[in-house]
Amino acid sequence: MKSIRRLTAFFALCLFVQMAGAPWARAEDTSLGADVSAGVISALATVITLPLKLVTCAVTVALGGTAYGLTMGTSEIIREELVAGTNQTCGGRFYVSPQQVKRLAKESEKESDKEK
């Protein structure tokens, strides 16, 4: 129950920050609004991404390790797949940066302009 209250308070704070920053943004100065929005989206995406990535990493290691153990370490194919899978699921960043959010937004705008 306590964690639900904390999560609710966190989301309320994020919403407040986003709503409070919007009036300060002027039409000619879109970077403040974009920066605030990217920061909030980054924080929310990290809250979702971090546990999912940790679980995916743990499951990959557990299942791959089990398969490797069942073959008693003799399967080169399983070893290669385990190493590749572990590098992909456990490697990289465990957070979403505001720069990533901005880049994805720009790519999305370009794709929507192409469709028109």
Z-matrix of the N, CA and C atoms (Angstrom, degrees):
N
C 1 1.448
C 2 1.531 1 110.78
N 3 1.328 2 115.70 1 -37.92
C 4 1.457 3 119.77 2 -179.42
C 5 1.529 4 111.41 3 -66.29
N 6 1.344 5 116.02 4 -38.46
C 7 1.465 6 119.09 5 179.67
C 8 1.529 7 111.60 6 -67.84
N 9 1.317 8 117.08 7 -32.69
C 10 1.467 9 120.44 8 177.87
C 11 1.520 10 109.58 9 -66.30
N 12 1.334 11 116.63 10 -40.42
C 13 1.463 12 119.99 11 177.88
C 14 1.524 13 111.10 12 -63.75
N 15 1.331 14 116.27 13 -42.33
C 16 1.459 15 120.00 14 179.34
C 17 1.524 16 111.07 15 -63.78
N 18 1.337 17 116.55 16 -43.99
C 19 1.457 18 120.37 17 179.94
C 20 1.532 19 110.64 18 -63.96
N 21 1.330 20 116.44 19 -41.53
C 22 1.461 21 120.51 20 177.79
C 23 1.525 22 110.79 21 -63.35
N 24 1.323 23 115.95 22 -42.56
C 25 1.470 24 119.68 23 178.04
C 26 1.523 25 110.95 24 -63.82
N 27 1.343 26 116.94 25 -39.30
C 28 1.456 27 120.65 26 178.05
C 29 1.525 28 111.33 27 -62.36
N 30 1.331 29 117.30 28 -47.20
C 31 1.456 30 120.63 29 179.38
C 32 1.530 31 111.09 30 -64.32
N 33 1.342 32 117.28 31 -37.98
C 34 1.464 33 120.52 32 178.34
C 35 1.524 34 110.21 33 -64.87
N 36 1.330 35 116.60 34 -41.19
C 37 1.460 36 120.26 35 177.98
C 38 1.524 37 110.97 36 -63.70
N 39 1.325 38 116.68 37 -43.74
C 40 1.473 39 120.30 38 178.18
C 41 1.523 40 111.08 39 -60.97
N 42 1.336 41 116.53 40 -43.48
C 43 1.462 42 120.41 41 179.13
C 44 1.524 43 110.33 42 -63.86
N 45 1.327 44 116.69 43 -41.51
C 46 1.460 45 120.44 44 178.56
C 47 1.526 46 111.51 45 -61.82
N 48 1.334 47 116.50 46 -45.19
C 49 1.462 48 120.45 47 -179.96
C 50 1.518 49 110.55 48 -61.54
N 51 1.324 50 116.39 49 -41.73
C 52 1.463 51 119.64 50 -179.88
C 53 1.531 52 110.87 51 -66.57
N 54 1.322 53 116.84 52 -41.20
C 55 1.458 54 120.09 53 -178.86
C 56 1.532 55 111.64 54 -72.38
N 57 1.324 56 116.41 55 -34.19
C 58 1.467 57 119.99 56 -179.33
C 59 1.526 58 110.79 57 -73.10
N 60 1.308 59 118.30 58 -32.46
C 61 1.454 60 121.54 59 -178.80
C 62 1.509 61 113.77 60 -77.14
N 63 1.312 62 117.91 61 -25.11
C 64 1.459 63 121.53 62 -176.27
C 65 1.535 64 113.63 63 -62.60
N 66 1.344 65 120.25 64 -43.26
C 67 1.473 66 118.65 65 -179.61
C 68 1.527 67 113.74 66 -65.11
N 69 1.322 68 118.09 67 -24.42
C 70 1.457 69 120.84 68 -179.52
C 71 1.527 70 112.08 69 -77.16
N 72 1.292 71 117.73 70 -16.83
C 73 1.466 72 121.15 71 -178.62
C 74 1.526 73 109.16 72 -79.86
N 75 1.319 74 115.90 73 128.20
C 76 1.455 75 120.96 74 176.71
C 77 1.516 76 109.05 75 -97.17
N 78 1.301 77 116.46 76 161.05
C 79 1.459 78 120.98 77 -177.09
C 80 1.521 79 111.53 78 -60.02
N 81 1.336 80 116.45 79 -38.74
C 82 1.465 81 118.23 80 -178.93
C 83 1.521 82 112.53 81 -81.53
N 84 1.330 83 117.21 82 -13.54
C 85 1.467 84 121.45 83 -179.12
C 86 1.527 85 108.80 84 -116.73
N 87 1.315 86 116.45 85 78.45
C 88 1.460 87 120.39 86 -176.21
C 89 1.518 88 113.08 87 -83.76
N 90 1.322 89 117.90 88 -7.57
C 91 1.461 90 119.23 89 -175.69
C 92 1.522 91 112.45 90 -69.30
N 93 1.349 92 118.94 91 -33.79
C 94 1.462 93 120.62 92 -179.88
C 95 1.522 94 110.57 93 -64.37
N 96 1.316 95 116.71 94 -48.95
C 97 1.462 96 120.32 95 178.81
C 98 1.517 97 111.60 96 -63.27
N 99 1.330 98 115.86 97 -40.94
C 100 1.462 99 119.62 98 179.16
C 101 1.518 100 111.29 99 -66.08
N 102 1.338 101 116.00 100 -39.47
C 103 1.458 102 119.54 101 179.06
C 104 1.527 103 111.92 102 -65.98
N 105 1.330 104 116.50 103 -43.82
C 106 1.464 105 120.52 104 179.39
C 107 1.526 106 110.21 105 -63.88
N 108 1.324 107 116.36 106 -45.21
C 109 1.466 108 120.20 107 179.88
C 110 1.522 109 111.44 108 -63.84
N 111 1.321 110 116.55 109 -43.75
C 112 1.464 111 119.74 110 179.22
C 113 1.519 112 111.05 111 -63.51
N 114 1.325 113 117.34 112 -37.62
C 115 1.458 114 120.75 113 178.10
C 116 1.513 115 112.40 114 -65.33
N 117 1.322 116 116.60 115 -43.34
C 118 1.463 117 120.52 116 179.61
C 119 1.527 118 110.43 117 -66.86
N 120 1.316 119 116.57 118 -46.10
C 121 1.463 120 119.95 119 178.88
C 122 1.525 121 110.25 120 -62.55
N 123 1.321 122 117.07 121 -38.30
C 124 1.455 123 121.71 122 177.37
C 125 1.523 124 110.97 123 -60.51
N 126 1.327 125 117.04 124 -45.55
C 127 1.464 126 120.64 125 179.81
C 128 1.523 127 111.20 126 -63.90
N 129 1.325 128 116.82 127 -44.06
C 130 1.469 129 119.89 128 179.46
C 131 1.529 130 111.57 129 -65.56
N 132 1.319 131 116.76 130 -41.96
C 133 1.462 132 120.00 131 179.62
C 134 1.522 133 111.24 132 -66.29
N 135 1.319 134 117.25 133 -34.71
C 136 1.464 135 120.24 134 178.09
C 137 1.516 136 110.36 135 -67.28
N 138 1.342 137 116.92 136 -39.58
C 139 1.471 138 120.74 137 178.40
C 140 1.522 139 110.30 138 -60.50
N 141 1.313 140 117.16 139 -34.31
C 142 1.469 141 120.98 140 179.51
C 143 1.522 142 110.98 141 -83.38
N 144 1.318 143 116.85 142 -42.20
C 145 1.464 144 122.03 143 -173.66
C 146 1.520 145 113.34 144 -70.66
N 147 1.317 146 117.74 145 -42.28
C 148 1.460 147 121.65 146 -174.53
C 149 1.527 148 113.10 147 -56.32
N 150 1.337 149 120.15 148 -54.08
C 151 1.469 150 117.99 149 179.87
C 152 1.521 151 113.23 150 -66.57
N 153 1.336 152 117.24 151 -35.60
C 154 1.463 153 119.28 152 179.23
C 155 1.528 154 111.15 153 -64.65
N 156 1.319 155 116.61 154 -41.96
C 157 1.458 156 120.36 155 179.89
C 158 1.531 157 110.79 156 -66.92
N 159 1.334 158 117.68 157 -40.10
C 160 1.462 159 120.72 158 177.79
C 161 1.522 160 111.57 159 -62.76
N 162 1.326 161 116.77 160 -43.47
C 163 1.470 162 120.50 161 179.12
C 164 1.521 163 110.52 162 -65.59
N 165 1.333 164 116.99 163 -43.57
C 166 1.460 165 120.67 164 179.02
C 167 1.520 166 111.33 165 -61.07
N 168 1.313 167 116.77 166 -42.09
C 169 1.463 168 121.44 167 178.41
C 170 1.527 169 110.45 168 -62.56
N 171 1.331 170 116.63 169 -47.42
C 172 1.466 171 120.57 170 -178.76
C 173 1.525 172 111.87 171 -62.96
N 174 1.324 173 117.08 172 -41.37
C 175 1.468 174 120.62 173 179.83
C 176 1.524 175 110.56 174 -67.31
N 177 1.321 176 117.12 175 -40.71
C 178 1.466 177 120.39 176 178.06
C 179 1.520 178 111.21 177 -60.75
N 180 1.314 179 116.32 178 -45.94
C 181 1.465 180 120.22 179 -179.79
C 182 1.528 181 110.53 180 -66.00
N 183 1.340 182 117.43 181 -42.82
C 184 1.469 183 120.52 182 -178.20
C 185 1.527 184 111.66 183 -65.20
N 186 1.331 185 116.97 184 -48.95
C 187 1.470 186 119.64 185 -178.72
C 188 1.527 187 111.78 186 -69.10
N 189 1.322 188 116.34 187 -41.85
C 190 1.462 189 119.78 188 178.58
C 191 1.510 190 111.70 189 -65.36
N 192 1.336 191 116.39 190 -41.00
C 193 1.457 192 120.29 191 177.88
C 194 1.513 193 112.06 192 -65.20
N 195 1.315 194 117.22 193 -37.76
C 196 1.465 195 121.36 194 177.03
C 197 1.522 196 111.06 195 -64.76
N 198 1.325 197 116.57 196 -46.31
C 199 1.466 198 120.23 197 179.10
C 200 1.529 199 110.67 198 -63.22
N 201 1.314 200 115.88 199 -41.20
C 202 1.465 201 120.02 200 179.12
C 203 1.523 202 110.52 201 -65.66
N 204 1.323 203 116.20 202 -38.53
C 205 1.466 204 120.29 203 177.57
C 206 1.507 205 112.57 204 -67.58
N 207 1.327 206 117.46 205 -38.13
C 208 1.470 207 120.84 206 179.20
C 209 1.523 208 111.91 207 -64.42
N 210 1.305 209 116.71 208 -31.25
C 211 1.467 210 119.48 209 177.67
C 212 1.526 211 110.85 210 -88.51
N 213 1.338 212 115.78 211 2.20
C 214 1.465 213 123.43 212 179.52
C 215 1.531 214 111.91 213 57.26
N 216 1.315 215 115.28 214 33.23
C 217 1.453 216 120.30 215 175.36
C 218 1.519 217 114.92 216 73.75
N 219 1.323 218 117.31 217 13.91
C 220 1.460 219 118.89 218 -177.71
C 221 1.528 220 113.40 219 -93.94
N 222 1.327 221 117.37 220 -14.18
C 223 1.460 222 120.55 221 -177.28
C 224 1.525 223 110.18 222 -88.82
N 225 1.301 224 115.36 223 110.79
C 226 1.463 225 121.10 224 177.94
C 227 1.528 226 111.06 225 -69.25
N 228 1.336 227 116.71 226 -34.15
C 229 1.467 228 121.30 227 -179.50
C 230 1.525 229 109.86 228 -64.20
N 231 1.328 230 117.32 229 -46.08
C 232 1.462 231 120.58 230 -179.95
C 233 1.526 232 110.39 231 -64.64
N 234 1.324 233 117.12 232 -39.95
C 235 1.456 234 119.91 233 178.90
C 236 1.524 235 110.72 234 -61.99
N 237 1.327 236 117.50 235 -45.09
C 238 1.460 237 121.22 236 179.42
C 239 1.527 238 111.56 237 -63.10
N 240 1.323 239 116.52 238 -42.43
C 241 1.459 240 120.65 239 179.11
C 242 1.524 241 111.28 240 -67.12
N 243 1.329 242 116.21 241 -37.92
C 244 1.462 243 119.97 242 178.11
C 245 1.525 244 110.94 243 -64.06
N 246 1.311 245 116.96 244 -44.77
C 247 1.459 246 120.33 245 179.47
C 248 1.529 247 110.34 246 -64.52
N 249 1.323 248 117.31 247 -44.99
C 250 1.473 249 120.67 248 -179.77
C 251 1.530 250 110.94 249 -64.61
N 252 1.326 251 116.66 250 -43.64
C 253 1.469 252 120.28 251 -179.95
C 254 1.510 253 112.11 252 -65.84
N 255 1.319 254 116.24 253 -40.00
C 256 1.460 255 120.04 254 179.21
C 257 1.524 256 110.81 255 -66.98
N 258 1.314 257 117.32 256 -41.26
C 259 1.469 258 120.04 257 177.88
C 260 1.520 259 111.40 258 -61.75
N 261 1.329 260 116.25 259 -38.16
C 262 1.454 261 119.48 260 -177.31
C 263 1.525 262 111.85 261 -75.70
N 264 1.347 263 117.98 262 -44.20
C 265 1.461 264 119.67 263 -175.51
C 266 1.528 265 113.21 264 -83.73
N 267 1.313 266 117.77 265 -30.72
C 268 1.472 267 120.18 266 -177.50
C 269 1.513 268 112.93 267 -99.80
N 270 1.312 269 117.73 268 -13.09
C 271 1.466 270 120.74 269 -178.82
C 272 1.509 271 111.61 270 -89.45
N 273 1.297 272 114.51 271 173.24
C 274 1.456 273 120.26 272 177.22
C 275 1.514 274 112.60 273 82.95
N 276 1.315 275 115.18 274 -165.60
C 277 1.458 276 121.52 275 -176.85
C 278 1.521 277 110.97 276 -84.60
N 279 1.313 278 114.82 277 146.82
C 280 1.454 279 120.30 278 175.32
C 281 1.526 280 110.36 279 -105.08
N 282 1.323 281 116.85 280 18.41
C 283 1.451 282 121.91 281 177.59
C 284 1.523 283 108.59 282 -140.25
N 285 1.322 284 115.35 283 163.59
C 286 1.463 285 122.25 284 178.04
C 287 1.527 286 106.91 285 -110.49
N 288 1.318 287 116.49 286 118.78
C 289 1.465 288 120.20 287 -177.11
C 290 1.530 289 110.53 288 -85.01
N 291 1.337 290 117.05 289 155.47
C 292 1.467 291 119.81 290 176.31
C 293 1.533 292 112.41 291 -59.93
N 294 1.335 293 117.35 292 -31.19
C 295 1.461 294 120.21 293 178.18
C 296 1.534 295 110.62 294 -64.96
N 297 1.335 296 117.24 295 -38.14
C 298 1.459 297 120.01 296 177.05
C 299 1.526 298 110.40 297 -63.55
N 300 1.324 299 116.67 298 -41.89
C 301 1.462 300 121.02 299 179.61
C 302 1.523 301 110.22 300 -61.64
N 303 1.341 302 117.20 301 -45.38
C 304 1.469 303 120.43 302 179.09
C 305 1.518 304 111.60 303 -62.58
N 306 1.345 305 116.42 304 -42.32
C 307 1.464 306 120.10 305 179.92
C 308 1.527 307 110.89 306 -63.24
N 309 1.336 308 117.13 307 -43.22
C 310 1.457 309 120.05 308 179.02
C 311 1.528 310 111.41 309 -65.56
N 312 1.329 311 116.54 310 -36.23
C 313 1.466 312 119.88 311 178.28
C 314 1.525 313 110.76 312 -65.35
N 315 1.326 314 117.25 313 -41.93
C 316 1.463 315 120.74 314 178.47
C 317 1.519 316 111.33 315 -64.47
N 318 1.337 317 116.49 316 -42.03
C 319 1.468 318 120.28 317 177.74
C 320 1.517 319 110.89 318 -63.07
N 321 1.329 320 116.54 319 -39.30
C 322 1.458 321 121.06 320 179.25
C 323 1.525 322 110.88 321 -65.49
N 324 1.333 323 117.15 322 -40.44
C 325 1.458 324 120.80 323 177.66
C 326 1.524 325 111.24 324 -63.69
N 327 1.329 326 117.13 325 -40.52
C 328 1.457 327 120.87 326 179.81
C 329 1.528 328 110.49 327 -64.06
N 330 1.334 329 116.51 328 -41.28
C 331 1.466 330 120.39 329 -179.64
C 332 1.522 331 110.38 330 -67.30
N 333 1.342 332 117.04 331 -40.27
C 334 1.461 333 118.70 332 179.57
C 335 1.523 334 111.44 333 -68.73
N 336 1.337 335 117.88 334 -31.69
C 337 1.463 336 120.78 335 175.86
C 338 1.539 337 110.72 336 -68.12
N 339 1.333 338 117.52 337 -35.72
C 340 1.462 339 120.95 338 178.83
C 341 1.532 340 110.84 339 -66.78
N 342 1.335 341 116.68 340 -34.89
C 343 1.472 342 120.75 341 -178.20
C 344 1.520 343 111.62 342 -71.06
N 345 1.318 344 117.53 343 -25.24
C 346 1.469 345 120.92 344 -178.03
C 347 1.457 346 111.24 345 -76.99
